[in-house]
Amino acid sequence: MKTQKFALALLAAAVLAGCSSTKLDEPAPVESRAVTPATGGTDAGANTAPTSTTKVQTVDLAAQAAEAVSKLRVVYFDFDSYVVKPEYQNVIEAHAKRLNVDAKVALRLEGHTDERGGSEYNLALGQRRAEAVAKSLGLVGVAASRVEPVSFGKERPAEQGSGEAVWAKNRRVELKDK
């Protein structure tokens, strides 16, 4: 047992002695070689200047994001509900991406309802719908200062008339640039 401890101590001392001989203050020598394109080999005297120039096309992310949301401007709701349906998550994400790319853009979220119910009730429901969309935008990184939820209740219908098809088109939040 003493022999094993002695051997282990001797091994540890040898490792430590080997580590102490490495000098960290001196920079390691670096060899510079140029790669020749034709052969893939190295040539110390090769010209390293590029022989052709390529132009990188600039991308306007703000314009791309604006184009992506140009047709995604409305979130529809169920009767007497202000829950944003999962099928409109792509609308929320597209607008969030645009707002995060273009700092100059802000949105007005206009909440609307169908003609059923009283004016005060519909104004409150339209406001809750607009705030639900604002909260959804906030959950994907949009600052609350960039969106303004407002309600028009039943005062500005998308379609005139009665019936479920017309009412469904009127229960909405429109995302408009400020």
C-alpha positions as CSV (number, residue, x, y, z in Angstrom):
1,M,0.0,0.0,0.0
2,K,2.9,2.4,0.8
3,T,4.4,1.6,-2.5
4,Q,1.3,2.5,-4.4
5,K,1.0,5.8,-2.5
6,F,4.6,6.6,-3.2
7,A,4.2,5.8,-6.9
8,L,1.1,8.0,-7.1
9,A,2.9,10.9,-5.4
10,L,5.9,10.4,-7.7
11,L,3.6,10.5,-10.8
12,A,1.8,13.6,-9.5
13,A,5.2,15.3,-9.0
14,A,6.3,14.4,-12.5
15,V,3.1,15.8,-14.0
16,L,3.4,19.1,-12.1
17,A,7.1,19.4,-13.1
18,G,6.1,19.0,-16.7
19,C,3.5,21.7,-16.5
20,S,5.8,24.2,-14.9
21,S,8.2,24.0,-17.8
22,T,5.7,25.4,-20.3
23,K,6.1,29.2,-20.6
24,L,2.9,31.0,-21.2
25,D,4.3,34.4,-21.5
26,E,6.0,33.8,-24.9
27,P,3.9,33.9,-28.0
28,A,3.8,30.8,-30.1
29,P,5.4,31.1,-33.5
30,V,2.8,31.3,-36.4
31,E,3.6,30.2,-39.9
32,S,1.8,32.1,-42.7
33,R,1.0,30.2,-45.9
34,A,-1.2,31.2,-48.7
35,V,-3.5,28.6,-50.3
36,T,-3.4,28.4,-54.1
37,P,-6.9,28.0,-55.5
38,A,-5.9,25.8,-58.4
39,T,-4.0,23.1,-56.5
40,G,-5.3,23.5,-53.0
41,G,-1.7,23.4,-51.9
42,T,0.3,26.0,-50.2
43,D,2.6,28.5,-51.7
44,A,4.5,31.0,-49.5
45,G,4.9,33.4,-52.4
46,A,1.4,33.3,-53.8
47,N,-0.6,36.5,-54.3
48,T,-3.5,36.6,-51.7
49,A,-5.5,39.4,-53.3
50,P,-8.9,38.4,-54.6
51,T,-9.2,38.0,-58.3
52,S,-12.9,38.8,-58.6
53,T,-15.3,40.8,-56.7
54,T,-18.8,39.8,-55.8
55,K,-21.6,42.1,-55.0
56,V,-23.8,41.3,-52.1
57,Q,-27.4,42.3,-52.6
58,T,-28.9,44.4,-49.8
59,V,-32.1,43.2,-48.3
60,D,-34.7,45.6,-47.0
61,L,-36.2,43.6,-44.0
62,A,-38.7,46.3,-43.3
63,A,-40.1,46.2,-46.8
64,Q,-40.3,42.4,-46.7
65,A,-42.1,42.4,-43.4
66,A,-44.5,45.1,-44.6
67,E,-45.3,42.9,-47.7
68,A,-45.8,39.9,-45.5
69,V,-48.5,41.7,-43.4
70,S,-50.2,43.5,-46.3
71,K,-53.0,41.0,-46.5
72,L,-52.9,39.9,-42.8
73,R,-54.8,42.8,-41.3
74,V,-57.8,41.2,-39.5
75,V,-58.3,38.9,-36.5
76,Y,-61.9,37.4,-36.3
77,F,-63.6,36.4,-33.1
78,D,-66.4,34.0,-32.0
79,F,-69.7,35.4,-30.7
80,D,-69.4,37.2,-27.4
81,S,-65.8,36.2,-27.1
82,Y,-62.5,38.1,-27.0
83,V,-60.2,35.0,-27.1
84,V,-57.7,35.2,-30.0
85,K,-58.1,31.9,-31.9
86,P,-54.9,29.8,-32.7
87,E,-55.6,30.1,-36.4
88,Y,-54.7,33.8,-36.2
89,Q,-51.4,33.3,-34.5
90,N,-49.7,33.7,-37.9
91,V,-51.2,37.2,-38.2
92,I,-49.9,38.1,-34.7
93,E,-46.4,36.8,-35.4
94,A,-46.2,38.5,-38.8
95,H,-47.1,41.9,-37.3
96,A,-44.7,41.3,-34.3
97,K,-41.9,40.5,-36.8
98,R,-42.6,43.7,-38.7
99,L,-42.8,45.8,-35.5
100,N,-39.5,44.4,-34.3
101,V,-37.8,45.0,-37.6
102,D,-39.1,48.5,-38.2
103,A,-38.9,50.8,-35.2
104,K,-40.9,53.5,-36.9
105,V,-44.1,51.5,-37.2
106,A,-46.8,51.5,-34.6
107,L,-50.3,49.9,-34.8
108,R,-53.8,50.9,-33.9
109,L,-55.9,47.9,-33.0
110,E,-59.5,48.6,-33.8
111,G,-62.0,46.3,-32.0
112,H,-65.4,45.7,-33.6
113,T,-68.5,43.7,-32.7
114,D,-71.6,42.7,-34.6
115,E,-74.9,44.5,-34.3
116,R,-76.4,42.4,-31.5
117,G,-76.2,43.8,-27.9
118,G,-76.3,47.3,-26.5
119,S,-73.9,50.1,-27.5
120,E,-72.0,50.2,-24.2
121,Y,-71.7,46.4,-24.0
122,N,-70.3,46.3,-27.6
123,L,-67.9,49.1,-26.9
124,A,-66.5,47.2,-23.9
125,L,-66.4,43.9,-25.9
126,G,-64.6,45.6,-28.8
127,Q,-62.0,47.1,-26.4
128,R,-61.4,43.7,-24.8
129,R,-60.9,42.2,-28.2
130,A,-58.4,44.9,-29.1
131,E,-56.6,44.5,-25.8
132,A,-56.5,40.7,-26.4
133,V,-54.6,41.2,-29.7
134,A,-52.3,43.7,-28.0
135,K,-51.5,41.2,-25.3
136,S,-50.8,38.5,-27.9
137,L,-48.4,40.9,-29.6
138,G,-46.8,41.6,-26.3
139,L,-46.3,37.9,-25.7
140,V,-44.2,37.7,-28.8
141,G,-42.0,40.6,-28.0
142,V,-43.8,43.8,-29.0
143,A,-43.7,46.7,-26.6
144,A,-47.0,47.9,-25.3
145,S,-46.1,51.5,-26.3
146,R,-46.1,50.4,-30.0
147,V,-49.8,49.4,-30.1
148,E,-52.9,51.3,-29.3
149,P,-56.1,49.3,-28.6
150,V,-59.3,51.2,-29.4
151,S,-63.0,50.1,-29.7
152,F,-65.6,51.1,-32.2
153,G,-68.2,48.5,-30.9
154,K,-70.9,48.0,-33.5
155,E,-70.5,51.5,-35.1
156,R,-68.3,50.5,-38.0
157,P,-69.5,47.2,-39.5
158,A,-67.4,45.5,-42.2
159,E,-70.7,44.4,-43.8
160,Q,-74.2,45.6,-43.6
161,G,-77.1,43.2,-42.9
162,S,-78.1,40.4,-40.5
163,G,-77.3,36.8,-40.3
164,E,-74.4,34.7,-39.0
165,A,-72.2,35.2,-42.1
166,V,-72.5,39.0,-41.8
167,W,-72.1,39.0,-38.1
168,A,-69.0,36.8,-38.3
169,K,-67.3,39.3,-40.6
170,N,-68.1,42.2,-38.1
171,R,-66.6,40.5,-35.0
172,R,-63.0,41.5,-35.6
173,V,-59.9,43.5,-34.7
174,E,-58.3,45.4,-37.5
175,L,-54.6,46.0,-37.3
176,K,-53.9,49.4,-38.9
177,D,-50.7,51.5,-39.1
178,K,-50.6,54.6,-37.0
